[in-house]
Amino acid sequence: MDKYKKYFDFNGTASRSEYWGVNILSYVALMFIVGIGFIFTLAGILGTILGLLIMLFGLVVAGWASLATVVRRCRDANINVWFTLTIFIPWFGFIPWVVFGCLKTEKVDE
């Protein structure tokens, strides 16, 4: 389980391949979980509650992993991590999300 801990950690950096891998995997997993949750919602009121809880859990886990990876990717590209907030702007957030994944790694002298 330690192997997957870094995907939920905001410290360090993330390469372009790691960024795209985590984000694509998060969205595919989220679609699967929402599908499972939707199937549960067809089973009455108890199923609806359980289905919504499953979908909420999936959204939180996938969103946290994606957000942590975006922050680490900003750090790797040597841009301010506060630019991560731009992905939350409606109708515009997709553009910085793609740009973050395309930026080159910047070497920082320490």
C-alpha positions in Angstrom: 0.0 0.0 0.0 3.0 2.3 0.5 3.5 2.2 -3.3 0.2 4.1 -3.8 0.7 6.6 -0.9 2.5 9.1 -3.1 -0.6 9.6 -5.4 -2.4 11.1 -2.4 0.6 13.2 -1.2 1.0 16.9 -2.1 4.8 16.9 -1.5 7.4 16.3 -4.2 7.1 16.4 -8.0 5.2 14.5 -10.7 6.5 13.8 -14.2 4.4 14.3 -17.3 3.8 10.6 -17.7 2.8 10.2 -14.0 0.5 13.2 -14.3 -1.4 11.8 -17.3 -1.4 8.3 -15.9 -2.9 9.2 -12.6 -5.4 11.6 -14.1 -6.6 9.2 -16.8 -6.7 6.3 -14.4 -8.7 8.5 -11.9 -11.3 9.4 -14.5 -11.7 5.8 -15.8 -12.0 4.5 -12.2 -14.5 7.3 -11.4 -16.6 6.4 -14.4 -16.6 2.8 -13.3 -17.6 3.7 -9.7 -20.3 6.0 -10.9 -21.7 3.2 -13.1 -21.7 0.8 -10.1 -23.3 3.5 -8.0 -26.0 4.1 -10.6 -26.8 0.4 -10.7 -27.3 0.5 -6.9 -29.7 3.5 -7.2 -32.1 1.4 -9.3 -32.7 -0.9 -6.3 -35.0 1.3 -4.2 -34.4 3.9 -1.5 -31.7 1.9 0.4 -30.0 1.2 -2.9 -30.2 4.9 -3.8 -28.5 5.9 -0.5 -25.8 3.2 -0.9 -25.3 4.1 -4.6 -24.9 7.8 -3.7 -22.4 7.0 -1.0 -20.4 4.8 -3.4 -20.3 7.6 -5.9 -19.3 10.2 -3.3 -16.5 8.0 -2.0 -15.2 7.5 -5.6 -15.4 11.2 -6.3 -13.4 12.1 -3.2 -10.7 9.5 -3.8 -10.3 10.2 -7.5 -10.5 14.0 -6.9 -7.9 13.9 -4.1 -5.4 11.8 -6.2 -5.9 14.1 -9.2 -5.5 17.3 -7.2 -2.4 16.0 -5.4 -0.9 15.1 -8.8 -1.7 18.5 -10.3 0.0 20.2 -7.4 3.1 18.0 -7.7 3.1 18.6 -11.5 3.1 22.4 -11.0 6.0 22.0 -8.6 7.9 19.9 -11.2 7.3 22.5 -14.0 8.5 25.2 -11.5 5.3 27.2 -11.5 3.4 28.5 -8.5 1.2 25.7 -7.0 -1.6 28.3 -6.5 -2.2 28.0 -10.3 -3.8 24.7 -9.4 -6.9 26.6 -8.5 -7.4 27.6 -12.1 -8.7 24.0 -12.9 -11.7 24.8 -10.8 -12.9 27.7 -13.0 -16.0 26.5 -14.8 -15.8 26.3 -18.6 -12.1 27.2 -18.4 -10.5 24.7 -16.1 -9.9 22.1 -18.7 -7.3 24.4 -20.5 -4.9 24.7 -17.6 -5.4 21.1 -16.8 -4.1 20.1 -20.2 -1.3 22.8 -20.1 0.0 21.5 -16.8 0.4 18.1 -18.4 2.3 19.4 -21.3 4.8 21.7 -19.6 8.4 20.6 -19.5 10.2 19.7 -16.3 12.3 22.8 -15.1 15.6 22.1 -13.5 16.0 24.2 -10.4 19.4 24.9 -8.9 19.3 24.2 -5.2 
